[in-house]
Amino acid sequence: MTAESSPRRRTGGRSAAVLASIKKAVEELIAERGSDAITVPMVAERAGVNHSSIYRRWGDARTMINDLATYRLDPERGLPDTGDVRADLTAWAQELISHYSVPVNAAILRGGAAAAGESESDCLRDRRAEAAAFASRSGGAFSGDDVIDRVVAPIIYRVIFLPWTLSEVDVHAYVDELCGRRP
């Protein structure tokens, strides 16, 4: 009788050091060459690890990039929670812009989105969960999908297609529209 189980991942020690070197290698290579040019052997060489370690954990370069795109904006970080949902949404949206204003972070997001293909990316799944958390604080004034459509989507559109315009984004206007108030 065989039991199926998922591979056990160690979170500290050598495994953490290997993961950190792989993440650093991916970031550097994406910054240098773009996400489409990244291969597992290239990452393994840069990280100083055996390529089988990468294949065992992720299977392929696209899955690895998608996973690392999610990692870059840590889903375990705390969301702003001052008791003022408008201020918290504004701070969160500004955090997204600040994060994706770093070129390598934007490139990793683009690579992660491309890797996801027709399925929902891990990064979007995390943003949906965060949006739902804000919606639950709103007392029914808006839904998680409203947060995605009116706050996140315009930012991500700019990250993917118009990254040079991120500095022009007025998150207050997005949040004001979401909350039904005009500036």
N, C-alpha and C positions, 0 to 999 in steps of 0.2 A: 504494500500500500504506500503510495507516495502522496505527500501533502504539498500542495502548492502554496508558496509564500513569496511575498515580495522581498527583494534583496534588503538586507539590513544595512542602513547607512549610519556610520559613526559620525558624530558631530564634533568631535574634538581631536586633538593630537595630530597624527600624520594625515588623516583624512581631511581635516580642516585646512591644513597647510597645502595639500594637493589641490583642494577645491579653490583656495585663494589664488594659487599660482595659475590655475586654468582660467579663472575669471579675469585675472590681470592680463593673461595672454590674449584672451578673446577681445577685451577692451582695446588693447594696443593694436591688434591686427585689424579690427574694425576701423579704428581711427586711421590706420595707414592705408588699408586696401578696400574698405567697404565690406559689408556683411556678405554680399554675394560671392566674394572671392575666398571666403574662409573655408578651410577644410580641416577635418579632424587631425590628420598627420601634421599639418601646419601648426595647429594649436598645441599638440602634444610636444612638438619640437621646441616651441617657444616656452612652454611651461616646464619643460624638463621632466615630463612624465611619459609613461608608455601609452601609446594610442589605445591599447586595449582597455585601459582604465576609463577613457572617455567614452569609447563605444559601449562598455558595460553599463555606465551610468546613464547615457543619453541615447545611444543608438546611432545618431547621425548629427551632423553639424547644425542643421536647421532646428532640431529639437533642443540642442544645447543652447543655441542663441535665444530661442523662445524662453527657455527656463532662466537664462541669465538676464533677459530683459525684465522679467518679473522680479528677480532678485535685486536688481539695481534700485528699485523703489520698494523698499522693504514692506511687505504686507503686514508684518508684525509690529511696525512702528505705531505709536499711538496717534490717533486723529485729534486735531484741535477740538477741545471741549471746554469752552469758557462759559457755556450756558446761553450764548447768543448764536443761534444757528447761522444767521447771516454772516457774522464775523468769522465763525468757524469755517464755513464754506469758502469764504474769501481767502482765508489763510491757506486752506487746503489747495484751492485753485492756484494760488501764488506758488505754493510748494511744487505743484506739477510744472508750472512754467519755469521756475528756477532749476528744477532737476533736468528738464528737457532742453534748457538753454545751453547745457554742456553738450558740445557736438557729439562726443562718443555716446552719451546717453540717448540722444536722438537717433543715432545710427543703430544702436542696439534695439531700440523700440521698433524702428523700421524693419530690421532683420527679424525680430520676434513676430511682428505682424505678418511678414512674408512667410515665415516658417509655419505659422498657424494655418495658412491656407484658408479653407472654407470653415474651419472650426474656430470656436472662440479661443482667443489666446489666453494664456494664464494671466497676463497683465490686465486684459480687459475684465476677466473674471474677478480679479482683485479690486479693480476700480468699481465694478458693479456692486461688490459687497460693501465697499466704502460709501458709495452713493446711497445704498439702501440704509446704511446706518444713519446717514444725515437725514434721509427722508423720514425715518422713524422718529427723529428728534423734532421734525417740523410740525407734528400734530396733524398730519394729513394735508398740509398746504401744498405739497408736491410729492411725487413718487421718485423712487430711485432712477427709473427710466428718464424722468424729467431732468434729474441732475446730470445724467449721462448726455442727454440730447442738448441741453442748454448751457452746460458748463464744461464738461469734459470733451465732448465731440469737437467744438470749435478750437480748443487748445490742441488736441491730437491732430486735427486736420492741418493746422499750421506746422506742427512738428514734422509731419510726414511730407507735406507738399510745399510749405512756405516757411521753412525754419528761420529765415532771415527776418521774418515779421513777428516773431515771438515777443520781442521787446515792445511792440505796439499794442499788445493785448491788454484790455482793460477788464480785469476780472470782476471789478465792482459792477460793471455794466451787465456781465453775464449773470451774476448773482442777483442783481436788481431785477432783471427780466424774469429769472426763475421765481423769485419771491413776489412777483406781480407789482413791483414798484419801479417807476422810472426815475432815473437820477435827476 
